[in-house]
Amino acid sequence: MDKDKLTQEKKEKSGPKMSRRKFLAICAGAIVLAGGGWALSRNELANRLAGRAMGAAQGKLPIDYVRQVIAADNEHARTIMWQSDSAMREPAVEYRLQGDEKVSSVKAKQETFTDDGVTVELYTAGLCGLEAGQKYEYRIKADGEADDWHSLQTDDGGDFSALIFPDSQSNDYSDWKHLAQDAAKRNEDADFFINMGDLVDNGEDHRQWDAWFDAVAGIIDRIPVAPLMGNHETYNEDWKVREPVAYLKEFSLPQNGSEEFARRYYSFDYGEVHFIVLDTQTDEAADFHQGLLETQQAWFREDVKKTDKKWKIVLMHKDPLQYRIANRPERQEGFSDEGRAWMPLFDEAGIDIVFSAHLHTYRNRGHIKNFQRDESGPLYILTGVAGNVRYPGLWVDHALDKVVAPQPETDNYLTLAVKNGTADIACYLPDGTEIDHETLKK
Ligand SMILES: [Fe+2]
């Protein structure tokens, strides 16, 4: 939610320009000596070190977090990224239609990125000119060697399904890992996944980014991620607002025509849907930039005008509704600053569904237009919580709430399936129990 320090633990900063491998080795040693430490780090580091050792034995490339990132046009393009501790020679991505002998290759852009005292090399390759609705496979090539093949499927412009994960920020990412992995197993045909912002609790803490990527291992190399930026991506380790540099580097997202606000908000197409991803961090951005809201709203109006897709879906981190908080009478039920700023534009643009997050509770508020119940307005879904930061009993139900998750809440995930003129949204508990289901027809 806001700047509250949800992870209290302070960590020792590693020295400047330390490589991650060196940092991991020091952490692993420290864990053995101390017999404790950050619960997640201990498990994840052990797994990572074991995996790295196995990888080395098998002659695989020493690379991390091979990932697919959503492109603006997913019928014909996809972005592949990965990272390594030290620079590699001639990094590239090789790809081919599954089962085909003809292999294409595209060079990767390499960038050295230092943050939180740790330096990594980031690689980005844009695959374009792909055939729609095809199964491909790709692999990383560098230092004259090739890594394993990964599958990649392009959008066929028709039916698709996606996984939607709310805020995954945690002080122990094991719940997030279980949720994501189990959801992916139950939905093996999902074409991509969305993470609704606040991916991590602290946007500068590289250990949390590592934990986030570890949690989606085996998923993110196979299907693309469409991430949103949340306010927690803008926090430094002193819990002050900074530029969301790690988020912007980790995900090479579609351009939006703005140099100043590049990739903070973007849109993409999948199937018959045009997705519009907003940056709701206008307050946080104000320390560094002026005019994020106005620039973004002008972009939104133009962007939505250009699409001929049947469905239009908005993804925004901060919720447009405002909830009362028990014992805080000054906070009234109604609409948030983000809601007052954006909801009239959603009405005007004929948006079908608005997914939001930030409050760590699942609520289906039904259709709202002109700030009141109206079946001709967008459907407003507050997506819940996918990490372990929960607020039991915090929010007082809103008059517009139609469905509220069972209390006290655990984590949850959603599926979105758009096919045969319907958009089907379902919400599930971690064990796969369905707690809400809504179908829109068009
Ligand atoms: Fe948030």
Boltz pocket constraint, residues with backbone or C-beta under 6 A from the ligand:
constraints:
  - pocket:
      binder: B
      contacts: [[A, 1], [A, 2], [A, 197], [A, 198], [A, 230], [A, 231], [A, 232], [A, 317], [A, 357], [A, 358], [A, 359]]
      max_distance: 6.0
